[in-house]
């Protein structure tokens, strides 16, 4: 993993995901698509991952974040989670990642505003213990914590992309 920083810091068309994937795959920013420019970011992201010898194995979700978004869902119904995609303390230990690192999302320190309903997210690089090892926003290099991290746990991470090397047949 190398540290690449985003060049466009904007809550609508920022390029934090581009910078995070560039960091993860050790590519210059101009060698990675700017995913925000597409109608849907996932198809070009998936294509890039495959072209670089890796596979997307799903996304882990932070149950605490989901409960905050829909706090009454569990009042009358038992919430069912598909265990392989639920974030747990040691869940990433079974994954290889890209040299042991993963792309994850946190709530944006600059653009998150619970009162306005703006749940803007921001891409970061983490290790298998959910430690944030690189924040692609140069303004966040001395950040102490991310929004709601005390409630969400996992250093405020809300989801993790599981990207592993392609399995040889």
C-alpha positions as CSV (number, residue, x, y, z in Angstrom):
1,X,0.0,0.0,0.0
2,X,1.3,3.5,-0.9
3,X,-0.2,6.7,0.3
4,X,-2.1,8.5,-2.5
5,X,-4.2,11.5,-1.6
6,X,-7.4,12.7,-3.2
7,X,-7.2,15.8,-5.4
8,X,-10.9,16.8,-5.3
9,X,-12.3,17.3,-1.8
10,X,-16.1,17.7,-2.3
11,X,-19.1,15.9,-0.8
12,X,-20.7,15.3,-4.2
13,X,-17.9,14.7,-6.7
14,X,-14.8,14.1,-4.5
15,X,-12.4,11.4,-5.5
16,X,-11.7,9.7,-2.2
17,X,-12.6,6.2,-3.6
18,X,-10.3,6.7,-6.5
19,X,-7.4,7.7,-4.2
20,X,-8.2,4.8,-1.8
21,X,-8.1,2.2,-4.6
22,X,-5.0,3.8,-6.1
23,X,-3.3,3.5,-2.7
24,X,-4.5,-0.1,-2.2
25,X,-3.3,-1.2,-5.6
26,X,-0.1,1.0,-5.6
27,X,-1.1,2.9,-8.7
28,X,-0.9,6.6,-9.6
29,X,-4.2,8.4,-9.5
30,X,-4.4,8.8,-13.3
31,X,-4.2,4.9,-13.6
32,X,-7.4,4.4,-11.6
33,X,-10.9,5.4,-12.8
34,X,-12.6,8.3,-10.9
35,X,-15.6,6.1,-9.8
36,X,-17.8,9.1,-8.9
37,X,-18.0,10.1,-12.6
38,X,-20.0,7.0,-13.5
39,X,-23.7,6.5,-13.1
40,X,-22.9,3.6,-10.8
41,X,-19.5,3.3,-9.3
42,X,-19.5,-0.4,-8.8
43,X,-19.2,-1.7,-12.4
44,X,-16.0,0.2,-13.1
45,X,-14.7,-0.6,-9.7
46,X,-15.4,-4.3,-10.2
47,X,-13.7,-4.2,-13.7
48,X,-10.6,-2.5,-12.2
49,X,-10.3,-5.1,-9.5
50,X,-10.6,-8.0,-11.9
51,X,-8.1,-6.4,-14.4
52,X,-5.6,-6.1,-11.6
53,X,-5.7,-9.8,-10.6
54,X,-8.1,-9.6,-7.7
55,X,-11.8,-10.5,-7.0
56,X,-14.5,-8.8,-5.1
57,X,-15.8,-11.1,-2.4
58,X,-18.6,-8.9,-0.9
59,X,-18.9,-6.1,1.6
60,X,-18.9,-6.3,5.4
61,X,-21.5,-4.2,7.1
62,X,-21.4,-2.6,10.5
63,X,-24.6,-3.7,12.3
64,X,-24.4,-0.7,14.7
65,X,-24.6,1.7,11.7
66,X,-27.6,-0.2,10.3
67,X,-29.3,0.0,13.6
68,X,-28.7,3.8,13.8
69,X,-30.2,4.2,10.3
70,X,-33.3,2.2,11.1
71,X,-33.6,2.1,14.9
72,X,-37.1,0.7,15.0
73,X,-36.5,-2.2,12.7
74,X,-35.7,-4.5,15.6
75,X,-38.6,-3.4,17.8
76,X,-41.1,-5.9,16.5
77,X,-39.0,-8.2,14.2
78,X,-35.9,-10.1,14.8
79,X,-33.3,-8.6,12.5
80,X,-31.6,-11.3,10.5
81,X,-28.0,-10.8,9.3
82,X,-26.2,-13.0,6.8
83,X,-23.3,-13.8,9.0
84,X,-20.5,-13.8,6.3
85,X,-21.2,-10.1,5.6
86,X,-21.6,-8.9,9.2
87,X,-18.6,-7.0,10.6
88,X,-17.1,-8.8,13.6
89,X,-13.9,-8.3,15.5
90,X,-11.9,-11.1,13.8
91,X,-13.9,-11.4,10.5
92,X,-11.1,-10.0,8.3
93,X,-8.5,-12.5,9.7
94,X,-9.7,-15.0,7.1
95,X,-9.2,-12.6,4.2
96,X,-6.0,-11.8,2.3
97,X,-7.1,-8.4,1.1
98,X,-4.6,-6.5,-1.1
99,X,-1.4,-7.2,0.7
100,X,-3.4,-7.4,4.0
101,X,-5.2,-4.1,3.5
102,X,-8.8,-3.2,2.6
103,X,-10.8,-0.3,1.4
104,X,-13.5,0.8,3.9
105,X,-16.0,3.6,4.5
106,X,-16.4,6.0,7.4
107,X,-18.7,8.9,7.9
108,X,-17.1,12.0,6.5
109,X,-15.7,14.2,9.2
110,X,-16.3,17.3,7.0
111,X,-19.6,16.6,5.4
112,X,-21.5,14.3,7.8
113,X,-24.4,16.1,9.4
114,X,-26.9,13.9,11.3
115,X,-29.4,16.8,11.7
116,X,-29.6,17.5,8.0
117,X,-29.8,13.8,7.1
118,X,-26.5,14.1,5.2
119,X,-24.8,10.7,5.7
120,X,-21.8,11.5,3.5
121,X,-19.2,8.8,3.5
122,X,-15.5,8.8,3.0
123,X,-13.1,6.1,1.8
124,X,-10.1,5.0,3.9
125,X,-7.6,2.1,4.0
126,X,-7.7,-0.3,6.9
127,X,-5.8,-3.3,8.2
128,X,-7.3,-6.6,9.4
129,X,-7.9,-5.2,12.9
130,X,-10.0,-2.3,11.5
131,X,-7.2,0.2,12.2
132,X,-7.3,3.1,9.7
133,X,-3.8,3.1,8.2
134,X,-4.4,5.7,5.6
135,X,-6.9,8.5,5.1
136,X,-6.8,9.8,1.6
137,X,-7.9,13.3,2.5
138,X,-4.7,15.3,3.2
139,X,-6.8,17.5,5.6
140,X,-7.4,14.5,7.9
141,X,-3.9,13.4,8.7
142,X,-4.1,14.4,12.3
143,X,-7.7,13.3,12.9
144,X,-8.4,11.9,16.3
145,X,-11.6,10.0,15.5
146,X,-14.4,9.8,12.9
147,X,-18.0,10.8,13.5
148,X,-20.0,8.4,15.8
149,X,-17.0,6.2,16.2
150,X,-17.7,5.7,19.9
151,X,-21.2,4.4,19.0
152,X,-20.3,2.5,15.9
153,X,-17.1,0.9,17.2
154,X,-14.6,-0.4,14.7
155,X,-13.0,3.1,14.6
156,X,-16.1,4.4,13.0
157,X,-15.9,2.1,10.0
158,X,-19.4,1.5,8.4
159,X,-18.4,-1.0,5.7
160,X,-15.5,-2.9,4.2
161,X,-14.9,-4.1,0.7
162,X,-13.4,-7.6,0.7
163,X,-11.0,-7.7,-2.2
164,X,-8.8,-10.8,-2.5
165,X,-6.3,-12.2,-5.0
166,X,-7.9,-14.3,-7.8
167,X,-7.8,-17.9,-6.9
168,X,-5.8,-20.0,-9.4
169,X,-7.6,-23.0,-10.8
